[in-house]
Amino acid sequence: MSINNEFQYIIKKSNKEYNYLSGKINYCFLLVSILLLDLSYIPLDFI
């Protein structure tokens, strides 16, 4: 029973870390897409 509890704790911990990492990755993708959009609009502004 204690082994099962330990296993569940490890799964919960890894899920938390995964959610944190995926959140950071999504945030990075959002920043990159905003930067790319800004870069793609710059030539239109110059023309």
Secondary structure, 3 states (H helix, E strand, C coil): CHHHHHHHHHHHHHHHHHHHHHHHHHHHHHHHHHHHHHHHHHHHHHC
